[in-house]
Amino acid sequence: MSRLRAAMYDWSMSRADAKGLGKWRRALLADLHGEVAEIGVGTGLNLLHYPATVDRLVLTDPDASCLRRARRRLEIPEHAQVELLHGTAEAIPLPDSSVDAVVSTLVLCSVPDVAASMAEVRRVLRPGGRFVFLEHVAAHDDDATLRWQRRIEPFWKLISHGCHLTRRTAEAIEAAGFEFERLQREPMRKAPRAVRPCVRGVARAPG
């Protein structure tokens, strides 16, 4: 089942990536540097977009099949040190204050505990480090879509590995003590209506 889910994920994201999601990934990651961790790397769809200024990249995921697919996709700058580690967002397998940035794309919708995950992100970030995120969320200023998300969320979680449709991720990031450098709300093109509302941006950990 894990192998099937990993294969289906790539297929399900292909249209959205071609119609703008890939550009969002590239823009978010473009100015990263130093030591970077990505939580919930999945099958590695971000790996084409990391810049040469990243010296060390730690990729974590709780799913072994996804990590195997990510390893096959590695195409980041040759000089970067890359590590793939088994781990959840609530227990990132890194020491305190060990990275300059943490990346999360389409991950926080499915973690069991968002607050614990954000506490872990803060723990592994150096003071003033950046949290780079791209997440689908509860509809903002669109009551009809929000009602639809609420209606189908119980079934959606069953078929989508615990994915929540009504998470308010930007608010959770702010509640964890981060300060937004950039925050954009925009629908994901070619995505199902329920997962179309998105937030993306960069938040700074306390310095």
ZIZI-V28813 format. One record per residue. RES is the residue in one small letter. SS is DSSP state (A for helix, B for strand, O for the rest). NEAR is the number of other ideal C-beta (glycine too) atoms within 12 Angstrom. D_LAST is the distance of its C-alpha to the last C-alpha in Angstrom with 2 decimals. Layout:
RES_SS_NEAR_D_LAST ; RES_SS_NEAR_D_LAST
This chain:
m_O_10_42.54 ; s_A_20_39.19 ; r_A_17_40.70 ; l_A_16_42.22 ; r_A_25_39.01 ; a_A_30_37.19 ; a_A_19_40.07 ; m_A_21_40.23 ; y_A_31_36.53 ; d_A_24_36.97 ; w_A_15_40.07 ; s_A_27_38.57 ; m_A_32_35.62 ; s_A_18_37.78 ; r_A_17_38.91 ; a_A_30_35.52 ; d_A_29_34.04 ; a_A_16_36.99 ; k_A_17_36.69 ; g_A_23_33.09 ; l_A_34_30.77 ; g_A_26_30.87 ; k_A_21_29.79 ; w_A_35_26.82 ; r_A_35_25.78 ; r_A_24_26.30 ; a_A_24_24.38 ; l_A_38_21.27 ; l_A_36_21.23 ; a_O_19_22.44 ; d_O_22_19.38 ; l_O_36_17.79 ; h_O_23_17.61 ; g_B_26_17.15 ; e_B_30_17.08 ; v_B_45_17.35 ; a_B_46_18.52 ; e_B_50_20.71 ; i_O_43_21.59 ; g_O_44_25.12 ; v_O_44_26.27 ; g_O_40_29.75 ; t_O_37_32.36 ; g_O_37_29.95 ; l_O_39_30.43 ; n_O_44_27.16 ; l_A_33_28.25 ; l_A_20_30.23 ; h_A_33_27.24 ; y_O_40_24.67 ; p_O_26_24.57 ; a_O_17_25.58 ; t_O_21_22.10 ; v_B_34_21.17 ; d_B_23_22.01 ; r_B_26_21.72 ; l_B_40_22.14 ; v_B_35_22.28 ; l_B_43_24.33 ; t_B_40_24.75 ; d_B_40_27.33 ; p_O_28_29.53 ; d_O_31_32.66 ; a_A_19_34.52 ; s_A_26_36.62 ; c_A_34_33.68 ; l_A_30_32.19 ; r_A_23_35.62 ; r_A_29_35.75 ; a_A_36_32.30 ; r_A_23_33.48 ; r_A_16_36.52 ; r_A_25_34.47 ; l_O_25_32.22 ; e_O_18_32.43 ; i_O_31_29.14 ; p_O_22_29.22 ; e_O_12_31.33 ; h_O_14_29.04 ; a_O_25_26.22 ; q_B_18_26.14 ; v_B_30_26.59 ; e_B_26_26.55 ; l_B_30_27.90 ; l_B_26_27.16 ; h_B_22_28.62 ; g_O_28_26.09 ; t_B_24_25.06 ; a_O_40_21.88 ; e_O_25_21.97 ; a_B_22_22.19 ; i_O_38_20.51 ; p_O_24_22.20 ; l_O_30_19.30 ; p_O_15_17.59 ; d_O_17_14.19 ; s_O_21_11.28 ; s_O_25_14.09 ; v_B_40_13.59 ; d_B_31_11.89 ; a_B_40_13.19 ; v_B_48_15.24 ; v_B_47_18.29 ; s_B_47_20.43 ; t_B_41_23.64 ; l_O_42_26.22 ; v_O_43_25.03 ; l_O_43_23.59 ; c_O_38_27.01 ; s_O_34_28.58 ; v_O_34_26.25 ; p_O_21_27.75 ; d_O_20_24.60 ; v_A_34_21.89 ; a_A_24_19.73 ; a_A_20_20.01 ; s_A_37_19.26 ; m_A_37_15.99 ; a_A_26_15.06 ; e_A_35_16.01 ; v_A_46_14.01 ; r_A_32_10.77 ; r_A_30_12.31 ; v_A_36_13.16 ; l_B_39_10.11 ; r_B_27_8.09 ; p_B_18_4.30 ; g_B_20_4.18 ; g_B_35_7.74 ; r_B_37_10.44 ; f_B_53_12.99 ; v_B_46_16.28 ; f_B_48_19.01 ; l_B_45_22.66 ; e_B_47_24.40 ; h_B_44_27.66 ; v_O_40_27.52 ; a_O_32_29.76 ; a_O_28_31.55 ; h_O_25_30.06 ; d_O_11_32.78 ; d_O_18_35.50 ; d_A_12_37.30 ; a_A_14_39.97 ; t_A_26_37.63 ; l_A_24_35.63 ; r_A_17_38.96 ; w_A_23_39.92 ; q_A_33_36.68 ; r_A_20_37.26 ; r_A_16_40.89 ; i_A_23_40.48 ; e_A_25_37.24 ; p_A_16_39.13 ; f_A_15_41.27 ; w_A_26_38.48 ; k_A_20_36.46 ; l_A_12_39.59 ; i_A_17_40.19 ; s_O_24_36.62 ; h_O_29_35.18 ; g_O_25_33.51 ; c_O_33_32.04 ; h_O_33_31.25 ; l_O_36_32.11 ; t_O_29_30.67 ; r_O_40_27.04 ; r_O_26_24.64 ; t_A_42_21.75 ; a_A_33_19.72 ; e_A_23_19.91 ; a_A_32_18.92 ; i_A_40_15.73 ; e_A_22_14.84 ; a_A_17_16.07 ; a_O_31_13.71 ; g_O_22_10.73 ; f_O_34_9.97 ; e_B_22_10.40 ; f_B_25_13.26 ; e_B_22_13.62 ; r_B_24_17.16 ; l_B_28_19.41 ; q_B_23_23.11 ; r_B_25_25.94 ; e_B_23_29.04 ; p_B_28_31.88 ; m_O_35_32.36 ; r_O_20_35.74 ; k_O_19_38.47 ; a_O_27_36.70 ; p_O_24_38.50 ; r_A_23_38.14 ; a_A_34_36.34 ; v_A_35_33.39 ; r_O_29_33.40 ; p_B_34_30.68 ; c_B_36_27.34 ; v_B_38_23.75 ; r_B_39_21.65 ; g_B_31_18.50 ; v_B_32_14.87 ; a_B_38_11.90 ; r_B_29_8.15 ; a_O_33_6.27 ; p_O_17_3.79 ; g_O_14_0.00
